[in-house]
Amino acid sequence: MVGKVPGLIKMESNTPHPSTAHRGQGFNMGLVATLEKADDIKVYADHPAHLA
């Protein structure tokens, strides 16, 4: 989605670190979206590439 969603700088995903996996509540991955500014959250949330 980087390059498609305005304001989206970077996307990262990974599995929980072993030292914190017990707090994962059953989730087996995490996702971090780095945006240029706070106002870009709405752009990202509403963008067709994110909703697909």
PyMOL commands that set and color helices and strands:
alter all, ss='L'
color gray80, all
select helices_A, chain A and resi 21-23+40-46+48-51
alter helices_A, ss='H'
color red, helices_A
select strands_A, chain A and resi 8-14+30-35
alter strands_A, ss='S'
color yellow, strands_A
deselect
rebuild
show_as cartoon
